[in-house]
Every structure is written in structure tokens, then in C-alpha cells.
Amino acid sequence: RAMEIIGVKKGMAKKMLPTLDAMLDRRHQIVHRVDRPKSKDDQWVRATSLSPRHVEKWAKTTLEFGSLLITSAGFKKHLIPLTRFRR
């Protein structure tokens, strides 16, 4: 709903959501489980590895998503009122 309020239409961010979801899941693992998965016998094992490829993909998608939000919000706030004013 918040994205709709700033002018992001349904589907505009759809392709980014799986990557953002994976990034947030990993963030929760880092914060809540100190980045260590639990083994079957409840003994902690070493931290989960993270490839540079994942970090690069997450960074790129975050930039794209942020750009979409900023562009949509700016368009809705500044350009749409101008077109209404000119009518």
C-alpha cells in the first residue's frame, strides 16, 4: 500500500521482490542467528558462506528498487500536479 501511495504501480517492482526477499531473509539470519544455521542436533555450526555474486546482486537490486521509489515519488509529487495545473 505504501508503494501505491507514492506512485509505484502494481507489477513495477515484481521482478525485484524475490531478490529483495532473499536479501532480507539473510539479514534476519545474520541478526537473529549470528549468521549460523542450526544443525539438526541443536549444536551451532560455522557461519554460512556468502558469495560476492550474491552481495553484488543484492546491491544492484537495492539500487534499482530505491531508484524506482524515488523516481515514482518525485514524479507523483512534482510532475503530475503540473499536468493537472495546465489543464
HTML snippet that shows the backbone in 3Dmol.js (N, CA, C, O; Angstrom):
<script src="https://3Dmol.org/build/3Dmol-min.js"></script>
<div id="view" style="width:600px;height:400px;position:relative"></div>
<script>
const pdb = `
ATOM      1  N   ARG A   1       0.818  -1.199   0.000  1.00  0.00           N
ATOM      2  CA  ARG A   1       0.000   0.000   0.000  1.00  0.00           C
ATOM      3  C   ARG A   1       0.861   1.262   0.000  1.00  0.00           C
ATOM      4  O   ARG A   1       0.547   2.236  -0.685  1.00  0.00           O
ATOM      5  N   ALA A   2       1.942   1.239   0.768  1.00  0.00           N
ATOM      6  CA  ALA A   2       2.823   2.408   0.828  1.00  0.00           C
ATOM      7  C   ALA A   2       3.418   2.724  -0.541  1.00  0.00           C
ATOM      8  O   ALA A   2       3.555   3.891  -0.906  1.00  0.00           O
ATOM      9  N   MET A   3       3.770   1.689  -1.297  1.00  0.00           N
ATOM     10  CA  MET A   3       4.329   1.927  -2.624  1.00  0.00           C
ATOM     11  C   MET A   3       3.283   2.526  -3.557  1.00  0.00           C
ATOM     12  O   MET A   3       3.607   3.386  -4.376  1.00  0.00           O
ATOM     13  N   GLU A   4       2.059   2.090  -3.444  1.00  0.00           N
ATOM     14  CA  GLU A   4       0.990   2.662  -4.267  1.00  0.00           C
ATOM     15  C   GLU A   4       0.787   4.144  -3.949  1.00  0.00           C
ATOM     16  O   GLU A   4       0.533   4.943  -4.850  1.00  0.00           O
ATOM     17  N   ILE A   5       0.896   4.508  -2.687  1.00  0.00           N
ATOM     18  CA  ILE A   5       0.701   5.901  -2.275  1.00  0.00           C
ATOM     19  C   ILE A   5       1.718   6.819  -2.946  1.00  0.00           C
ATOM     20  O   ILE A   5       1.387   7.947  -3.314  1.00  0.00           O
ATOM     21  N   ILE A   6       2.954   6.343  -3.106  1.00  0.00           N
ATOM     22  CA  ILE A   6       3.963   7.203  -3.731  1.00  0.00           C
ATOM     23  C   ILE A   6       4.014   7.038  -5.251  1.00  0.00           C
ATOM     24  O   ILE A   6       4.868   7.631  -5.908  1.00  0.00           O
ATOM     25  N   GLY A   7       3.116   6.246  -5.806  1.00  0.00           N
ATOM     26  CA  GLY A   7       3.016   6.167  -7.257  1.00  0.00           C
ATOM     27  C   GLY A   7       3.613   4.946  -7.914  1.00  0.00           C
ATOM     28  O   GLY A   7       3.669   4.888  -9.142  1.00  0.00           O
ATOM     29  N   VAL A   8       4.062   3.967  -7.149  1.00  0.00           N
ATOM     30  CA  VAL A   8       4.580   2.731  -7.732  1.00  0.00           C
ATOM     31  C   VAL A   8       3.376   1.842  -8.042  1.00  0.00           C
ATOM     32  O   VAL A   8       2.643   1.423  -7.146  1.00  0.00           O
ATOM     33  N   LYS A   9       3.195   1.571  -9.316  1.00  0.00           N
ATOM     34  CA  LYS A   9       2.058   0.754  -9.737  1.00  0.00           C
ATOM     35  C   LYS A   9       2.358  -0.727  -9.538  1.00  0.00           C
ATOM     36  O   LYS A   9       3.516  -1.144  -9.535  1.00  0.00           O
ATOM     37  N   LYS A  10       1.295  -1.517  -9.373  1.00  0.00           N
ATOM     38  CA  LYS A  10       1.457  -2.965  -9.182  1.00  0.00           C
ATOM     39  C   LYS A  10       2.258  -3.534 -10.343  1.00  0.00           C
ATOM     40  O   LYS A  10       2.020  -3.197 -11.502  1.00  0.00           O
ATOM     41  N   GLY A  11       3.186  -4.380 -10.025  1.00  0.00           N
ATOM     42  CA  GLY A  11       3.992  -5.040 -11.030  1.00  0.00           C
ATOM     43  C   GLY A  11       5.299  -4.343 -11.361  1.00  0.00           C
ATOM     44  O   GLY A  11       6.193  -4.971 -11.927  1.00  0.00           O
ATOM     45  N   MET A  12       5.440  -3.067 -11.028  1.00  0.00           N
ATOM     46  CA  MET A  12       6.668  -2.344 -11.373  1.00  0.00           C
ATOM     47  C   MET A  12       7.887  -2.916 -10.647  1.00  0.00           C
ATOM     48  O   MET A  12       8.988  -2.911 -11.198  1.00  0.00           O
ATOM     49  N   ALA A  13       7.709  -3.400  -9.440  1.00  0.00           N
ATOM     50  CA  ALA A  13       8.826  -3.927  -8.656  1.00  0.00           C
ATOM     51  C   ALA A  13       8.773  -5.447  -8.550  1.00  0.00           C
ATOM     52  O   ALA A  13       9.577  -6.044  -7.834  1.00  0.00           O
ATOM     53  N   LYS A  14       7.843  -6.073  -9.247  1.00  0.00           N
ATOM     54  CA  LYS A  14       7.617  -7.507  -9.086  1.00  0.00           C
ATOM     55  C   LYS A  14       8.878  -8.344  -9.330  1.00  0.00           C
ATOM     56  O   LYS A  14       9.143  -9.290  -8.589  1.00  0.00           O
ATOM     57  N   LYS A  15       9.654  -8.003 -10.365  1.00  0.00           N
ATOM     58  CA  LYS A  15      10.844  -8.804 -10.669  1.00  0.00           C
ATOM     59  C   LYS A  15      11.935  -8.643  -9.611  1.00  0.00           C
ATOM     60  O   LYS A  15      12.805  -9.506  -9.487  1.00  0.00           O
ATOM     61  N   MET A  16      11.898  -7.548  -8.847  1.00  0.00           N
ATOM     62  CA  MET A  16      12.913  -7.307  -7.824  1.00  0.00           C
ATOM     63  C   MET A  16      12.591  -7.999  -6.499  1.00  0.00           C
ATOM     64  O   MET A  16      13.488  -8.241  -5.692  1.00  0.00           O
ATOM     65  N   LEU A  17      11.335  -8.313  -6.277  1.00  0.00           N
ATOM     66  CA  LEU A  17      10.916  -8.807  -4.964  1.00  0.00           C
ATOM     67  C   LEU A  17      11.580 -10.113  -4.530  1.00  0.00           C
ATOM     68  O   LEU A  17      11.935 -10.223  -3.356  1.00  0.00           O
ATOM     69  N   PRO A  18      11.772 -11.111  -5.399  1.00  0.00           N
ATOM     70  CA  PRO A  18      12.453 -12.326  -4.923  1.00  0.00           C
ATOM     71  C   PRO A  18      13.879 -12.058  -4.434  1.00  0.00           C
ATOM     72  O   PRO A  18      14.309 -12.643  -3.441  1.00  0.00           O
ATOM     73  N   THR A  19      14.612 -11.185  -5.117  1.00  0.00           N
ATOM     74  CA  THR A  19      15.971 -10.856  -4.695  1.00  0.00           C
ATOM     75  C   THR A  19      15.966 -10.089  -3.381  1.00  0.00           C
ATOM     76  O   THR A  19      16.768 -10.367  -2.490  1.00  0.00           O
ATOM     77  N   LEU A  20      15.059  -9.121  -3.261  1.00  0.00           N
ATOM     78  CA  LEU A  20      14.957  -8.358  -2.012  1.00  0.00           C
ATOM     79  C   LEU A  20      14.542  -9.267  -0.862  1.00  0.00           C
ATOM     80  O   LEU A  20      15.034  -9.117   0.256  1.00  0.00           O
ATOM     81  N   ASP A  21      13.642 -10.205  -1.128  1.00  0.00           N
ATOM     82  CA  ASP A  21      13.198 -11.140  -0.101  1.00  0.00           C
ATOM     83  C   ASP A  21      14.362 -12.023   0.367  1.00  0.00           C
ATOM     84  O   ASP A  21      14.526 -12.256   1.565  1.00  0.00           O
ATOM     85  N   ALA A  22      15.163 -12.509  -0.577  1.00  0.00           N
ATOM     86  CA  ALA A  22      16.325 -13.337  -0.214  1.00  0.00           C
ATOM     87  C   ALA A  22      17.321 -12.537   0.615  1.00  0.00           C
ATOM     88  O   ALA A  22      17.894 -13.049   1.577  1.00  0.00           O
ATOM     89  N   MET A  23      17.523 -11.277   0.237  1.00  0.00           N
ATOM     90  CA  MET A  23      18.444 -10.418   0.986  1.00  0.00           C
ATOM     91  C   MET A  23      17.928 -10.195   2.412  1.00  0.00           C
ATOM     92  O   MET A  23      18.702 -10.260   3.367  1.00  0.00           O
ATOM     93  N   LEU A  24      16.645  -9.936   2.557  1.00  0.00           N
ATOM     94  CA  LEU A  24      16.078  -9.719   3.891  1.00  0.00           C
ATOM     95  C   LEU A  24      16.108 -10.985   4.733  1.00  0.00           C
ATOM     96  O   LEU A  24      16.336 -10.921   5.942  1.00  0.00           O
ATOM     97  N   ASP A  25      15.879 -12.143   4.102  1.00  0.00           N
ATOM     98  CA  ASP A  25      15.990 -13.406   4.840  1.00  0.00           C
ATOM     99  C   ASP A  25      17.402 -13.587   5.386  1.00  0.00           C
ATOM    100  O   ASP A  25      17.588 -14.005   6.529  1.00  0.00           O
ATOM    101  N   ARG A  26      18.394 -13.267   4.557  1.00  0.00           N
ATOM    102  CA  ARG A  26      19.781 -13.404   5.001  1.00  0.00           C
ATOM    103  C   ARG A  26      20.088 -12.411   6.118  1.00  0.00           C
ATOM    104  O   ARG A  26      20.790 -12.744   7.073  1.00  0.00           O
ATOM    105  N   ARG A  27      19.570 -11.209   6.000  1.00  0.00           N
ATOM    106  CA  ARG A  27      19.747 -10.195   7.048  1.00  0.00           C
ATOM    107  C   ARG A  27      19.186 -10.698   8.375  1.00  0.00           C
ATOM    108  O   ARG A  27      19.809 -10.520   9.422  1.00  0.00           O
ATOM    109  N   HIS A  28      18.005 -11.327   8.331  1.00  0.00           N
ATOM    110  CA  HIS A  28      17.413 -11.866   9.556  1.00  0.00           C
ATOM    111  C   HIS A  28      18.268 -12.994  10.125  1.00  0.00           C
ATOM    112  O   HIS A  28      18.412 -13.109  11.342  1.00  0.00           O
ATOM    113  N   GLN A  29      18.832 -13.822   9.255  1.00  0.00           N
ATOM    114  CA  GLN A  29      19.715 -14.890   9.730  1.00  0.00           C
ATOM    115  C   GLN A  29      20.938 -14.298  10.422  1.00  0.00           C
ATOM    116  O   GLN A  29      21.368 -14.800  11.461  1.00  0.00           O
ATOM    117  N   ILE A  30      21.492 -13.249   9.858  1.00  0.00           N
ATOM    118  CA  ILE A  30      22.665 -12.612  10.451  1.00  0.00           C
ATOM    119  C   ILE A  30      22.328 -11.999  11.804  1.00  0.00           C
ATOM    120  O   ILE A  30      23.059 -12.184  12.778  1.00  0.00           O
ATOM    121  N   VAL A  31      21.219 -11.271  11.858  1.00  0.00           N
ATOM    122  CA  VAL A  31      20.854 -10.553  13.081  1.00  0.00           C
ATOM    123  C   VAL A  31      20.350 -11.478  14.181  1.00  0.00           C
ATOM    124  O   VAL A  31      20.722 -11.326  15.345  1.00  0.00           O
ATOM    125  N   HIS A  32      19.512 -12.425  13.816  1.00  0.00           N
ATOM    126  CA  HIS A  32      18.860 -13.239  14.847  1.00  0.00           C
ATOM    127  C   HIS A  32      19.584 -14.547  15.173  1.00  0.00           C
ATOM    128  O   HIS A  32      19.390 -15.119  16.246  1.00  0.00           O
ATOM    129  N   ARG A  33      20.420 -15.017  14.238  1.00  0.00           N
ATOM    130  CA  ARG A  33      21.123 -16.271  14.493  1.00  0.00           C
ATOM    131  C   ARG A  33      22.630 -16.130  14.339  1.00  0.00           C
ATOM    132  O   ARG A  33      23.336 -17.129  14.200  1.00  0.00           O
ATOM    133  N   VAL A  34      23.123 -14.910  14.362  1.00  0.00           N
ATOM    134  CA  VAL A  34      24.550 -14.620  14.238  1.00  0.00           C
ATOM    135  C   VAL A  34      25.117 -15.290  12.983  1.00  0.00           C
ATOM    136  O   VAL A  34      26.272 -15.716  12.963  1.00  0.00           O
ATOM    137  N   ASP A  35      24.296 -15.374  11.947  1.00  0.00           N
ATOM    138  CA  ASP A  35      24.669 -15.920  10.641  1.00  0.00           C
ATOM    139  C   ASP A  35      25.081 -17.386  10.686  1.00  0.00           C
ATOM    140  O   ASP A  35      25.793 -17.869   9.807  1.00  0.00           O
ATOM    141  N   ARG A  36      24.628 -18.081  11.712  1.00  0.00           N
ATOM    142  CA  ARG A  36      24.953 -19.503  11.798  1.00  0.00           C
ATOM    143  C   ARG A  36      23.666 -20.316  11.718  1.00  0.00           C
ATOM    144  O   ARG A  36      22.728 -20.072  12.476  1.00  0.00           O
ATOM    145  N   PRO A  37      23.620 -21.273  10.809  1.00  0.00           N
ATOM    146  CA  PRO A  37      22.443 -22.144  10.776  1.00  0.00           C
ATOM    147  C   PRO A  37      22.494 -23.119  11.949  1.00  0.00           C
ATOM    148  O   PRO A  37      23.576 -23.453  12.432  1.00  0.00           O
ATOM    149  N   LYS A  38      21.361 -23.566  12.396  1.00  0.00           N
ATOM    150  CA  LYS A  38      21.334 -24.566  13.462  1.00  0.00           C
ATOM    151  C   LYS A  38      21.390 -25.950  12.840  1.00  0.00           C
ATOM    152  O   LYS A  38      20.713 -26.231  11.851  1.00  0.00           O
ATOM    153  N   SER A  39      22.190 -26.792  13.421  1.00  0.00           N
ATOM    154  CA  SER A  39      22.251 -28.169  12.932  1.00  0.00           C
ATOM    155  C   SER A  39      21.074 -28.947  13.511  1.00  0.00           C
ATOM    156  O   SER A  39      20.340 -28.444  14.362  1.00  0.00           O
ATOM    157  N   LYS A  40      20.907 -30.152  13.048  1.00  0.00           N
ATOM    158  CA  LYS A  40      19.762 -30.970  13.468  1.00  0.00           C
ATOM    159  C   LYS A  40      19.772 -31.285  14.961  1.00  0.00           C
ATOM    160  O   LYS A  40      18.711 -31.442  15.565  1.00  0.00           O
ATOM    161  N   ASP A  41      20.951 -31.378  15.561  1.00  0.00           N
ATOM    162  CA  ASP A  41      21.002 -31.703  16.986  1.00  0.00           C
ATOM    163  C   ASP A  41      21.136 -30.456  17.863  1.00  0.00           C
ATOM    164  O   ASP A  41      21.588 -30.538  19.005  1.00  0.00           O
ATOM    165  N   ASP A  42      20.739 -29.298  17.317  1.00  0.00           N
ATOM    166  CA  ASP A  42      20.754 -28.029  18.034  1.00  0.00           C
ATOM    167  C   ASP A  42      22.146 -27.560  18.437  1.00  0.00           C
ATOM    168  O   ASP A  42      22.276 -26.737  19.344  1.00  0.00           O
ATOM    169  N   GLN A  43      23.163 -28.052  17.799  1.00  0.00           N
ATOM    170  CA  GLN A  43      24.518 -27.568  18.029  1.00  0.00           C
ATOM    171  C   GLN A  43      24.839 -26.539  16.953  1.00  0.00           C
ATOM    172  O   GLN A  43      24.531 -26.742  15.779  1.00  0.00           O
ATOM    173  N   TRP A  44      25.452 -25.447  17.354  1.00  0.00           N
ATOM    174  CA  TRP A  44      25.817 -24.415  16.385  1.00  0.00           C
ATOM    175  C   TRP A  44      26.930 -24.921  15.487  1.00  0.00           C
ATOM    176  O   TRP A  44      27.848 -25.615  15.923  1.00  0.00           O
ATOM    177  N   VAL A  45      26.819 -24.556  14.235  1.00  0.00           N
ATOM    178  CA  VAL A  45      27.878 -24.865  13.270  1.00  0.00           C
ATOM    179  C   VAL A  45      28.448 -23.547  12.770  1.00  0.00           C
ATOM    180  O   VAL A  45      27.947 -22.480  13.126  1.00  0.00           O
ATOM    181  N   ARG A  46      29.500 -23.611  11.942  1.00  0.00           N
ATOM    182  CA  ARG A  46      30.153 -22.373  11.496  1.00  0.00           C
ATOM    183  C   ARG A  46      29.211 -21.496  10.665  1.00  0.00           C
ATOM    184  O   ARG A  46      28.178 -21.959  10.180  1.00  0.00           O
ATOM    185  N   ALA A  47      29.580 -20.243  10.515  1.00  0.00           N
ATOM    186  CA  ALA A  47      28.764 -19.271   9.785  1.00  0.00           C
ATOM    187  C   ALA A  47      28.561 -19.706   8.340  1.00  0.00           C
ATOM    188  O   ALA A  47      29.414 -20.367   7.747  1.00  0.00           O
ATOM    189  N   THR A  48      27.436 -19.330   7.796  1.00  0.00           N
ATOM    190  CA  THR A  48      27.107 -19.639   6.414  1.00  0.00           C
ATOM    191  C   THR A  48      27.937 -18.751   5.482  1.00  0.00           C
ATOM    192  O   THR A  48      28.117 -17.561   5.740  1.00  0.00           O
ATOM    193  N   SER A  49      28.429 -19.338   4.414  1.00  0.00           N
ATOM    194  CA  SER A  49      29.233 -18.547   3.478  1.00  0.00           C
ATOM    195  C   SER A  49      28.327 -17.624   2.650  1.00  0.00           C
ATOM    196  O   SER A  49      27.126 -17.859   2.513  1.00  0.00           O
ATOM    197  N   LEU A  50      28.932 -16.589   2.116  1.00  0.00           N
ATOM    198  CA  LEU A  50      28.202 -15.616   1.309  1.00  0.00           C
ATOM    199  C   LEU A  50      29.112 -15.216   0.156  1.00  0.00           C
ATOM    200  O   LEU A  50      30.219 -14.723   0.367  1.00  0.00           O
ATOM    201  N   SER A  51      28.638 -15.430  -1.054  1.00  0.00           N
ATOM    202  CA  SER A  51      29.490 -15.146  -2.217  1.00  0.00           C
ATOM    203  C   SER A  51      29.406 -13.684  -2.622  1.00  0.00           C
ATOM    204  O   SER A  51      28.388 -13.029  -2.396  1.00  0.00           O
ATOM    205  N   PRO A  52      30.473 -13.172  -3.218  1.00  0.00           N
ATOM    206  CA  PRO A  52      30.441 -11.800  -3.740  1.00  0.00           C
ATOM    207  C   PRO A  52      29.331 -11.619  -4.776  1.00  0.00           C
ATOM    208  O   PRO A  52      28.776 -10.527  -4.905  1.00  0.00           O
ATOM    209  N   ARG A  53      29.009 -12.670  -5.505  1.00  0.00           N
ATOM    210  CA  ARG A  53      27.945 -12.610  -6.510  1.00  0.00           C
ATOM    211  C   ARG A  53      26.608 -12.260  -5.865  1.00  0.00           C
ATOM    212  O   ARG A  53      25.850 -11.452  -6.401  1.00  0.00           O
ATOM    213  N   HIS A  54      26.317 -12.871  -4.709  1.00  0.00           N
ATOM    214  CA  HIS A  54      25.077 -12.560  -4.005  1.00  0.00           C
ATOM    215  C   HIS A  54      25.064 -11.103  -3.543  1.00  0.00           C
ATOM    216  O   HIS A  54      24.068 -10.399  -3.715  1.00  0.00           O
ATOM    217  N   VAL A  55      26.158 -10.664  -2.966  1.00  0.00           N
ATOM    218  CA  VAL A  55      26.240  -9.285  -2.462  1.00  0.00           C
ATOM    219  C   VAL A  55      26.071  -8.291  -3.611  1.00  0.00           C
ATOM    220  O   VAL A  55      25.348  -7.304  -3.474  1.00  0.00           O
ATOM    221  N   GLU A  56      26.730  -8.546  -4.735  1.00  0.00           N
ATOM    222  CA  GLU A  56      26.608  -7.662  -5.899  1.00  0.00           C
ATOM    223  C   GLU A  56      25.170  -7.623  -6.418  1.00  0.00           C
ATOM    224  O   GLU A  56      24.660  -6.552  -6.746  1.00  0.00           O
ATOM    225  N   LYS A  57      24.518  -8.777  -6.494  1.00  0.00           N
ATOM    226  CA  LYS A  57      23.130  -8.830  -6.967  1.00  0.00           C
ATOM    227  C   LYS A  57      22.211  -8.073  -6.008  1.00  0.00           C
ATOM    228  O   LYS A  57      21.336  -7.324  -6.440  1.00  0.00           O
ATOM    229  N   TRP A  58      22.414  -8.273  -4.706  1.00  0.00           N
ATOM    230  CA  TRP A  58      21.591  -7.578  -3.721  1.00  0.00           C
ATOM    231  C   TRP A  58      21.803  -6.075  -3.782  1.00  0.00           C
ATOM    232  O   TRP A  58      20.842  -5.310  -3.692  1.00  0.00           O
ATOM    233  N   ALA A  59      23.046  -5.644  -3.935  1.00  0.00           N
ATOM    234  CA  ALA A  59      23.344  -4.208  -4.022  1.00  0.00           C
ATOM    235  C   ALA A  59      22.709  -3.604  -5.274  1.00  0.00           C
ATOM    236  O   ALA A  59      22.118  -2.526  -5.210  1.00  0.00           O
ATOM    237  N   LYS A  60      22.827  -4.286  -6.400  1.00  0.00           N
ATOM    238  CA  LYS A  60      22.252  -3.795  -7.657  1.00  0.00           C
ATOM    239  C   LYS A  60      20.729  -3.692  -7.547  1.00  0.00           C
ATOM    240  O   LYS A  60      20.141  -2.687  -7.946  1.00  0.00           O
ATOM    241  N   THR A  61      20.100  -4.720  -7.011  1.00  0.00           N
ATOM    242  CA  THR A  61      18.644  -4.716  -6.886  1.00  0.00           C
ATOM    243  C   THR A  61      18.186  -3.649  -5.905  1.00  0.00           C
ATOM    244  O   THR A  61      17.162  -3.004  -6.132  1.00  0.00           O
ATOM    245  N   THR A  62      18.922  -3.451  -4.823  1.00  0.00           N
ATOM    246  CA  THR A  62      18.575  -2.407  -3.859  1.00  0.00           C
ATOM    247  C   THR A  62      18.646  -1.029  -4.510  1.00  0.00           C
ATOM    248  O   THR A  62      17.776  -0.189  -4.279  1.00  0.00           O
ATOM    249  N   LEU A  63      19.676  -0.791  -5.323  1.00  0.00           N
ATOM    250  CA  LEU A  63      19.781   0.483  -6.045  1.00  0.00           C
ATOM    251  C   LEU A  63      18.619   0.659  -7.026  1.00  0.00           C
ATOM    252  O   LEU A  63      18.044   1.743  -7.120  1.00  0.00           O
ATOM    253  N   GLU A  64      18.276  -0.401  -7.752  1.00  0.00           N
ATOM    254  CA  GLU A  64      17.165  -0.329  -8.699  1.00  0.00           C
ATOM    255  C   GLU A  64      15.849  -0.048  -7.973  1.00  0.00           C
ATOM    256  O   GLU A  64      15.047   0.772  -8.420  1.00  0.00           O
ATOM    257  N   PHE A  65      15.640  -0.726  -6.868  1.00  0.00           N
ATOM    258  CA  PHE A  65      14.412  -0.552  -6.101  1.00  0.00           C
ATOM    259  C   PHE A  65      14.332   0.856  -5.526  1.00  0.00           C
ATOM    260  O   PHE A  65      13.286   1.502  -5.595  1.00  0.00           O
ATOM    261  N   GLY A  66      15.440   1.331  -4.959  1.00  0.00           N
ATOM    262  CA  GLY A  66      15.479   2.686  -4.423  1.00  0.00           C
ATOM    263  C   GLY A  66      15.238   3.724  -5.507  1.00  0.00           C
ATOM    264  O   GLY A  66      14.518   4.699  -5.291  1.00  0.00           O
ATOM    265  N   SER A  67      15.835   3.518  -6.664  1.00  0.00           N
ATOM    266  CA  SER A  67      15.626   4.436  -7.791  1.00  0.00           C
ATOM    267  C   SER A  67      14.168   4.451  -8.227  1.00  0.00           C
ATOM    268  O   SER A  67      13.613   5.509  -8.521  1.00  0.00           O
ATOM    269  N   LEU A  68      13.554   3.282  -8.269  1.00  0.00           N
ATOM    270  CA  LEU A  68      12.136   3.199  -8.625  1.00  0.00           C
ATOM    271  C   LEU A  68      11.282   3.985  -7.634  1.00  0.00           C
ATOM    272  O   LEU A  68      10.398   4.744  -8.032  1.00  0.00           O
ATOM    273  N   LEU A  69      11.550   3.800  -6.349  1.00  0.00           N
ATOM    274  CA  LEU A  69      10.772   4.501  -5.331  1.00  0.00           C
ATOM    275  C   LEU A  69      10.953   6.013  -5.425  1.00  0.00           C
ATOM    276  O   LEU A  69       9.978   6.764  -5.381  1.00  0.00           O
ATOM    277  N   ILE A  70      12.202   6.456  -5.554  1.00  0.00           N
ATOM    278  CA  ILE A  70      12.475   7.894  -5.612  1.00  0.00           C
ATOM    279  C   ILE A  70      11.899   8.513  -6.876  1.00  0.00           C
ATOM    280  O   ILE A  70      11.305   9.590  -6.827  1.00  0.00           O
ATOM    281  N   THR A  71      12.071   7.839  -8.005  1.00  0.00           N
ATOM    282  CA  THR A  71      11.546   8.350  -9.267  1.00  0.00           C
ATOM    283  C   THR A  71      10.020   8.437  -9.226  1.00  0.00           C
ATOM    284  O   THR A  71       9.435   9.444  -9.624  1.00  0.00           O
ATOM    285  N   SER A  72       9.390   7.379  -8.744  1.00  0.00           N
ATOM    286  CA  SER A  72       7.919   7.364  -8.672  1.00  0.00           C
ATOM    287  C   SER A  72       7.396   8.443  -7.740  1.00  0.00           C
ATOM    288  O   SER A  72       6.435   9.142  -8.063  1.00  0.00           O
ATOM    289  N   ALA A  73       8.027   8.574  -6.591  1.00  0.00           N
ATOM    290  CA  ALA A  73       7.590   9.585  -5.625  1.00  0.00           C
ATOM    291  C   ALA A  73       7.776  10.986  -6.189  1.00  0.00           C
ATOM    292  O   ALA A  73       6.893  11.833  -6.049  1.00  0.00           O
ATOM    293  N   GLY A  74       8.913  11.237  -6.822  1.00  0.00           N
ATOM    294  CA  GLY A  74       9.168  12.549  -7.408  1.00  0.00           C
ATOM    295  C   GLY A  74       8.214  12.863  -8.539  1.00  0.00           C
ATOM    296  O   GLY A  74       7.724  13.986  -8.656  1.00  0.00           O
ATOM    297  N   PHE A  75       7.951  11.866  -9.374  1.00  0.00           N
ATOM    298  CA  PHE A  75       7.028  12.045 -10.481  1.00  0.00           C
ATOM    299  C   PHE A  75       5.635  12.387  -9.958  1.00  0.00           C
ATOM    300  O   PHE A  75       4.982  13.309 -10.447  1.00  0.00           O
ATOM    301  N   LYS A  76       5.196  11.632  -8.961  1.00  0.00           N
ATOM    302  CA  LYS A  76       3.855  11.861  -8.421  1.00  0.00           C
ATOM    303  C   LYS A  76       3.764  13.229  -7.742  1.00  0.00           C
ATOM    304  O   LYS A  76       2.756  13.924  -7.872  1.00  0.00           O
ATOM    305  N   LYS A  77       4.808  13.609  -7.023  1.00  0.00           N
ATOM    306  CA  LYS A  77       4.755  14.861  -6.268  1.00  0.00           C
ATOM    307  C   LYS A  77       4.916  16.095  -7.155  1.00  0.00           C
ATOM    308  O   LYS A  77       4.256  17.108  -6.925  1.00  0.00           O
ATOM    309  N   HIS A  78       5.784  16.022  -8.166  1.00  0.00           N
ATOM    310  CA  HIS A  78       6.126  17.228  -8.919  1.00  0.00           C
ATOM    311  C   HIS A  78       5.537  17.289 -10.332  1.00  0.00           C
ATOM    312  O   HIS A  78       5.057  18.342 -10.751  1.00  0.00           O
ATOM    313  N   LEU A  79       5.566  16.191 -11.060  1.00  0.00           N
ATOM    314  CA  LEU A  79       5.128  16.245 -12.450  1.00  0.00           C
ATOM    315  C   LEU A  79       3.624  16.099 -12.621  1.00  0.00           C
ATOM    316  O   LEU A  79       3.025  16.807 -13.430  1.00  0.00           O
ATOM    317  N   ILE A  80       3.017  15.208 -11.884  1.00  0.00           N
ATOM    318  CA  ILE A  80       1.568  15.030 -12.021  1.00  0.00           C
ATOM    319  C   ILE A  80       0.816  16.305 -11.632  1.00  0.00           C
ATOM    320  O   ILE A  80      -0.105  16.688 -12.353  1.00  0.00           O
ATOM    321  N   PRO A  81       1.155  16.978 -10.534  1.00  0.00           N
ATOM    322  CA  PRO A  81       0.461  18.239 -10.230  1.00  0.00           C
ATOM    323  C   PRO A  81       0.627  19.286 -11.330  1.00  0.00           C
ATOM    324  O   PRO A  81      -0.293  20.066 -11.574  1.00  0.00           O
ATOM    325  N   LEU A  82       1.778  19.317 -11.997  1.00  0.00           N
ATOM    326  CA  LEU A  82       1.986  20.277 -13.081  1.00  0.00           C
ATOM    327  C   LEU A  82       1.045  20.004 -14.247  1.00  0.00           C
ATOM    328  O   LEU A  82       0.498  20.937 -14.835  1.00  0.00           O
ATOM    329  N   THR A  83       0.856  18.737 -14.583  1.00  0.00           N
ATOM    330  CA  THR A  83      -0.031  18.420 -15.699  1.00  0.00           C
ATOM    331  C   THR A  83      -1.472  18.724 -15.344  1.00  0.00           C
ATOM    332  O   THR A  83      -2.249  19.110 -16.218  1.00  0.00           O
ATOM    333  N   ARG A  84      -1.843  18.565 -14.109  1.00  0.00           N
ATOM    334  CA  ARG A  84      -3.210  18.916 -13.679  1.00  0.00           C
ATOM    335  C   ARG A  84      -3.417  20.426 -13.695  1.00  0.00           C
ATOM    336  O   ARG A  84      -4.504  20.906 -14.019  1.00  0.00           O
ATOM    337  N   PHE A  85      -2.379  21.169 -13.346  1.00  0.00           N
ATOM    338  CA  PHE A  85      -2.457  22.613 -13.318  1.00  0.00           C
ATOM    339  C   PHE A  85      -2.633  23.210 -14.717  1.00  0.00           C
ATOM    340  O   PHE A  85      -3.318  24.218 -14.891  1.00  0.00           O
ATOM    341  N   ARG A  86      -2.012  22.582 -15.698  1.00  0.00           N
ATOM    342  CA  ARG A  86      -2.036  23.094 -17.067  1.00  0.00           C
ATOM    343  C   ARG A  86      -3.342  22.829 -17.796  1.00  0.00           C
ATOM    344  O   ARG A  86      -3.555  23.395 -18.869  1.00  0.00           O
ATOM    345  N   ARG A  87      -4.197  22.022 -17.280  1.00  0.00           N
ATOM    346  CA  ARG A  87      -5.450  21.701 -17.970  1.00  0.00           C
ATOM    347  C   ARG A  87      -6.430  22.802 -17.924  1.00  0.00           C
ATOM    348  O   ARG A  87      -7.529  22.673 -18.462  1.00  0.00           O
TER     349      ARG A  87
END
`;
const viewer = $3Dmol.createViewer("view");
viewer.addModel(pdb, "pdb");
viewer.setStyle({}, {cartoon: {color: "spectrum"}});
viewer.zoomTo();
viewer.render();
</script>
